Amino acid sequence: MKNVNRSIKTALIALIVLVVYAYGFDVTQVNMETARQPRRQESFVRILRALAHPDIITYEQTEVVVNTPILIGCPAGGVDFPEPDKDAPYMVVTPPCADPNTEVTVEGFNFAANVNGPINFIPPSGVTIQLGNFQTDNSGYFSQIVELPNRQPTPETQYIRSITRTRVGGPQLSRNGEDTWDKIIETVFLALLATTFGTLFAVPVSFLAAKNIMKDVVSPLASVALSLIAWPVGIGAGWLAARWAHQISDQFGQTTLLLIAGVIISPLVAYFAMRIGLPPTDTIKPTTTQRLGRFGVLLIAAVAGLVAALLLSEVVSRFGEALENVSWLEFMGSFFVSISDMVSTFLGLVVALSVGGMLSGWAGRIGQWMTETMSISVLKTVNLFLAALAGAFVALVIAGIVEWLYQYQNPWIVFGIPAVVGALIGLLVAMRLPHKGSLPVGMAIYNFVRAIMNIMRSIEAFIWAIIFVVLVSTGPFAGTLALTLHTIASLGKLYSEQVESIMPGPLEAIKATGATRLQTIIYGVIPQIVPPYISFTMYRWDINVRMSTIIGFAGGGGIGFLLQQNINLLNYRAASTQMIAITIVVWAMDYISSVLRERFV
Amino acid sequence: MLRIQNLSKIYDGGVQALYDVSFDVPKGQFLAVIGLSGSGKSTLLRCINRLVDPTEGKVLWNDQDVTAASQEELRRIRRKIGMVFQHFNLVHRSSVLTNVLAGRLGYVSPIWSLIHRFPKEDIQKAHAQMERVGIGDKFKNRADELSGGQQQRVGIARAMMQEPELILADEPVASLDPVLAHSIMQHLEKINQELGVTVICSLHFLDLVHRYADRAIALNEGRLVFDGLPKDIDDARFKEIYGKEAERVG
């Protein structure tokens, strides 16, 4: 009985497999019939042959043009052309005059041996008609019978022209070869930049997406609610602070002297304020006044640091502008200008986010303190209130995004209803959750970051390129941005898995010394993950080079752009060159990355 | 003075590691914790500095409730409790000096330490601690270049950087050979006797318990089954602690 059952099971599985593959063939339109058509096979062979002759190399050529006169329609007095120069290549046409559509013999003498070229007919209008081709023998002689074109006889002299081209000098890159070289260099650097930017973002993200780090992050409800409220407030405050710092640095930037003074003074102020505000050790618990004093000094340090960063970027920008005037250093100059432009653009964002994070951290601590000190009945009320407020806040932020995307222009409905619903959800959540207990905030963040990364990763870089082309127009920068996004998502995942697989022992030991979470990461986690991070980054560069060949298809720059153009123009010989270049680069990258990995890991 | 009151721990999977354990440790005592592997020794030690959160019961240290401490207070408590591990738990790719300095992380300003900046005194102290345990010349080496015995000394130096009042040693010599084991135990003994640091040390070998401990407690499947002087562990007691099949070695 058992055996029968098993046989039936096996048969059933076989049947299912059969059906699955049959359907697969149908869906993917597997069809050998088309491939057997002679027309397709001819095209296929033609393309293969074109691909086998990549357009990489050309030679410089000299043209030897020989003209010999001819008349269409013989005049009464016969023809009397001057004797050709017998030392140079010359041609003889017999007969020297003939009716249209009759055949004449063209003979060539003193030509180079074994060359070929066209025989053209040049009427007085100058519009060339090709009559045929010639091929000289070993002694530089040819004889070719051609048919004269159908033209009205005229008394004007017309010409038969032969053109031979001979190579001079060594081989050199063809036009297509040069373009390919330019674009492949562009591709490699596109990949390098995307990998660099991507890594910069992926490293912090990877900690947020690592379970072993995030699962210990828990806080009570009051703390979560306060942090949620503090985030947008902090971001707003940070944004304002950044703008304020911008204004201060603009003041300094008015004269060079002030600028230089500012660049020197502001970092010093920041450094010494930090020295005062951050005592090297905290053996005794600071008093409230001390804390407030330190906070004030640190605030000064932060503003000074911000101004210093802005001034420095201004100095770098001016230095870059000066360099741009030196022709061979122009690219360095524009690099400095771009870097400082990026710094001043993103500094506001960074400051806003970090102030948001800091404020949210403090708010969280206040919530923690409230949870620990308040009596349960007071805490209950406070929690209900805070949760409702936080719910409304979150709902408003989401509503703001929705409004921005869809532009309903109806503030009462767009903001009012979500605020009320959010507050209600907050109340409900607060009523259901324990008031003193801890919520797994870390795991919530972990899942959120993972989800975002999965979405980002599932959208191909190719599609990101299409979106970024709209923002920064076609070109390699769009490709860089697209690849950067994809790199963040996939490296974030790979990195976070590395963080999850580190040895827990050292982490435990660092924690046991009384280190904060951030210290634990810096001293316990980071030293352990350096080798795999390097190795994954190298691997990613390799992947990015390969992907950037495709990104050009969407207008993202790099060699893909050229490849697509040539394929669309049916210029397979040129496309072949690009394919070869891609292969070589991928090959080289693979080799280099394996060598570097061996050295560093 | 450390006071453990009715401590129980049930792990998430439902495994109960400790059942209602209570005992006191007076200041300056060298207490050995014995028991089979899996008897709850590690859990007990980790409940004291809350690397593991106990499910029930209290840990009172100098009259402060460790189990109810906030994150900030816990940090201040932890930095006074050094910990030494069976597998040393050094950060392999960091230098010995960095590993030792990590013992100061509870004291130094978090922000300066993020860029690996430590006060001069701390660096001097680190060198002094490394001298103490006889690895003064190894400070530049990567931690994983050291032998097992040397690594455990780094572990002790790291714990000593905390200026601890209590050292928790979780089977500190279980992965070392007998000669090294004695050398490590002697370091702990010296710290205990000369500096008056309380030491709670879980051990496998009874001869080490007899030789170094002032007092021993024994756990069997999470229950406290013995609390007394090491010399009081006779054959009957031994079978009670380690089970009927057990035989004495060493």
Contacts between the chains, C-beta under 8 A, distances in Angstrom:
chain1	res1	chain2	res2	distance
A	274	B	111	7.7
A	278	B	109	4.6
A	278	B	111	5.5
A	278	B	112	6.1
A	279	B	109	6.1
A	280	B	108	6.1
A	280	B	109	5.8
A	280	B	112	6.2
A	280	B	118	7.9
A	280	B	119	4.2
A	281	B	104	7.8
A	281	B	107	4.7
A	281	B	108	5.5
A	281	B	109	7.0
A	281	B	119	6.2
A	281	B	122	7.7
A	282	B	107	6.7
A	282	B	109	6.7
A	283	B	107	6.3
A	285	B	76	7.6
A	365	B	72	7.9
A	368	B	70	6.4
A	368	B	71	7.0
A	369	B	70	7.4
A	372	B	70	5.6
A	503	B	92	8.0
A	505	B	85	6.4
A	505	B	87	5.4
A	505	B	88	7.8
A	505	B	89	3.8
A	506	B	89	5.1
A	506	B	90	6.4
A	506	B	91	4.5
A	506	B	92	7.6
A	508	B	51	5.8
A	508	B	85	7.4
A	508	B	89	6.2
A	509	B	83	6.7
A	509	B	85	6.1
A	509	B	89	3.7
A	509	B	90	7.4
A	509	B	102	7.7
A	509	B	155	7.6
A	509	B	158	7.3
A	510	B	91	7.5
A	510	B	102	5.7
A	510	B	105	6.7
A	511	B	51	6.4
A	511	B	78	7.6
A	512	B	49	5.7
A	512	B	51	5.9
A	512	B	78	6.0
A	512	B	81	7.3
A	512	B	82	7.9
A	512	B	83	4.2
A	512	B	168	7.9
A	513	B	78	6.8
A	513	B	79	6.3
A	513	B	82	7.9
A	513	B	83	7.8
A	513	B	102	6.1
A	513	B	103	5.3
A	513	B	104	7.6
A	513	B	105	5.1
A	513	B	106	5.2
A	513	B	158	7.3
A	513	B	161	7.9
A	513	B	162	5.9
A	514	B	74	7.9
A	514	B	75	4.5
A	514	B	76	6.9
A	514	B	77	7.6
A	514	B	78	3.8
A	514	B	79	3.2
A	514	B	80	7.9
A	514	B	105	6.7
A	514	B	106	2.5
A	514	B	107	7.7
A	514	B	162	7.3
A	515	B	75	7.8
A	515	B	102	7.3
A	515	B	105	3.8
A	515	B	106	6.1
A	516	B	75	6.9
A	516	B	105	7.8
A	516	B	110	5.1
A	518	B	110	6.3
A	518	B	114	6.6
A	519	B	105	4.8
A	519	B	110	5.9
A	519	B	113	5.7
A	519	B	114	7.3
A	522	B	113	7.4
A	522	B	114	5.6
A	523	B	91	6.6
A	523	B	94	7.3
A	523	B	98	7.3
A	523	B	102	5.1
A	523	B	105	6.5
A	523	B	113	7.9
A	524	B	91	6.1
A	527	B	91	4.9
A	527	B	92	7.5
A	527	B	93	4.4
A	527	B	94	4.7
A	528	B	91	6.8
A	528	B	92	7.3
A	528	B	93	6.6
A	530	B	93	6.6
A	531	B	93	7.7
